[in-house]
Amino acid sequence: MRSTRTSCKKCPDNFGGQKVEEGMQFQAGEHSVVTIREVKDGQVLVDGNHPLAGVTLNFDVEVTDVREATEEELSTGMYMGKADISIDHLDG
């Protein structure tokens, strides 16, 4: 779901003199990307949502192996190891 709490309006001067246009993306910090959603009336609407937020993703998967749960998994209800997953096709 796309959150409006990660959006804010900024002055175009906050972009170091670079011309900003709708759809542009900028690195924000070490691990975040922000998207320019709108430039209007001297303000820039910046969206900090993940680019796929709100997009329905469909996965085509094939189960290739099944095993019995360990005692630990049965007692905790969780698998604590790594999953071996390969994705052949993404459709979004």
Kinemage of the C-alpha trace (Angstrom):
@kinemage 1
@onewidth
@group {chain A} dominant
@subgroup {mainchain}
@vectorlist {calphas} color= white
{ca met a 1} P 0.000 0.000 0.000
{ca arg a 2} L 1.314 3.438 -0.880
{ca ser a 3} L 1.602 5.692 2.188
{ca thr a 4} L 0.997 9.445 2.094
{ca arg a 5} L 3.099 9.789 5.261
{ca thr a 6} L 6.257 9.329 3.209
{ca ser a 7} L 5.442 12.246 0.920
{ca cys a 8} L 6.340 15.883 1.496
{ca lys a 9} L 6.480 19.170 -0.382
{ca lys a 10} L 9.860 20.798 -0.937
{ca cys a 11} L 11.097 23.973 -2.503
{ca pro a 12} L 12.857 23.378 -5.852
{ca asp a 13} L 15.952 25.076 -4.353
{ca asn a 14} L 16.456 21.958 -2.181
{ca phe a 15} L 17.734 20.067 -5.232
{ca gly a 16} L 21.006 21.948 -5.652
{ca gly a 17} L 19.874 23.987 -8.621
{ca gln a 18} L 19.087 20.856 -10.656
{ca lys a 19} L 15.886 21.086 -12.681
{ca val a 20} L 13.391 18.597 -11.282
{ca glu a 21} L 10.619 16.965 -13.281
{ca glu a 22} L 7.825 14.552 -12.472
{ca gly a 23} L 9.051 10.938 -12.443
{ca met a 24} L 12.675 11.748 -11.598
{ca gln a 25} L 14.264 9.717 -8.807
{ca phe a 26} L 16.969 10.715 -6.346
{ca gln a 27} L 19.075 8.842 -3.815
{ca ala a 28} L 18.083 9.919 -0.291
{ca gly a 29} L 20.484 8.620 2.312
{ca glu a 30} L 22.227 5.275 1.980
{ca his a 31} L 19.311 3.009 1.129
{ca ser a 32} L 16.366 5.160 0.068
{ca val a 33} L 15.149 6.444 -3.254
{ca val a 34} L 12.600 9.246 -3.551
{ca thr a 35} L 10.449 9.957 -6.597
{ca ile a 36} L 9.266 13.374 -7.772
{ca arg a 37} L 5.481 13.020 -8.114
{ca glu a 38} L 4.546 16.606 -8.977
{ca val a 39} L 6.130 20.001 -9.649
{ca lys a 40} L 3.507 22.717 -9.257
{ca asp a 41} L 3.190 26.272 -7.925
{ca gly a 42} L 6.846 26.490 -6.896
{ca gln a 43} L 6.665 23.277 -4.855
{ca val a 44} L 7.950 19.757 -5.475
{ca leu a 45} L 5.973 16.768 -4.162
{ca val a 46} L 8.521 14.147 -3.085
{ca asp a 47} L 7.392 10.531 -2.548
{ca gly a 48} L 9.531 8.289 -0.332
{ca asn a 49} L 7.535 5.106 -0.925
{ca his a 50} L 9.260 2.099 -2.464
{ca pro a 51} L 8.723 2.260 -6.257
{ca leu a 52} L 6.618 -0.937 -6.087
{ca ala a 53} L 4.432 0.243 -3.185
{ca gly a 54} L 0.797 -0.215 -4.103
{ca val a 55} L 1.602 -2.325 -7.171
{ca thr a 56} L 0.080 -5.792 -7.366
{ca leu a 57} L 2.795 -8.375 -7.980
{ca asn a 58} L 1.956 -11.785 -9.365
{ca phe a 59} L 4.418 -14.650 -8.972
{ca asp a 60} L 4.428 -17.863 -10.942
{ca val a 61} L 6.058 -20.448 -8.655
{ca glu a 62} L 6.785 -24.143 -8.734
{ca val a 63} L 7.321 -26.182 -5.554
{ca thr a 64} L 10.259 -28.457 -6.310
{ca asp a 65} L 10.784 -30.134 -2.935
{ca val a 66} L 8.930 -30.747 0.329
{ca arg a 67} L 10.422 -32.023 3.608
{ca glu a 68} L 9.198 -32.799 7.088
{ca ala a 69} L 9.422 -29.999 9.670
{ca thr a 70} L 12.154 -30.277 12.318
{ca glu a 71} L 11.297 -30.478 16.018
{ca glu a 72} L 12.411 -26.844 16.457
{ca glu a 73} L 10.140 -25.685 13.624
{ca leu a 74} L 7.237 -27.597 15.104
{ca ser a 75} L 7.809 -26.137 18.575
{ca thr a 76} L 8.269 -22.524 17.435
{ca gly a 77} L 6.098 -22.536 14.342
{ca met a 78} L 8.926 -20.911 12.384
{ca tyr a 79} L 11.576 -22.006 9.924
{ca met a 80} L 14.838 -20.380 11.002
{ca gly a 81} L 17.081 -21.244 8.044
{ca lys a 82} L 17.543 -19.983 4.507
{ca ala a 83} L 15.004 -20.700 1.809
{ca asp a 84} L 16.188 -21.899 -1.570
{ca ile a 85} L 14.011 -19.824 -3.894
{ca ser a 86} L 14.423 -19.118 -7.560
{ca ile a 87} L 12.138 -16.778 -9.473
{ca asp a 88} L 11.708 -17.496 -13.160
{ca his a 89} L 9.079 -14.906 -14.004
{ca leu a 90} L 7.756 -11.668 -12.505
{ca asp a 91} L 4.614 -10.077 -13.793
{ca gly a 92} L 3.704 -6.705 -12.301
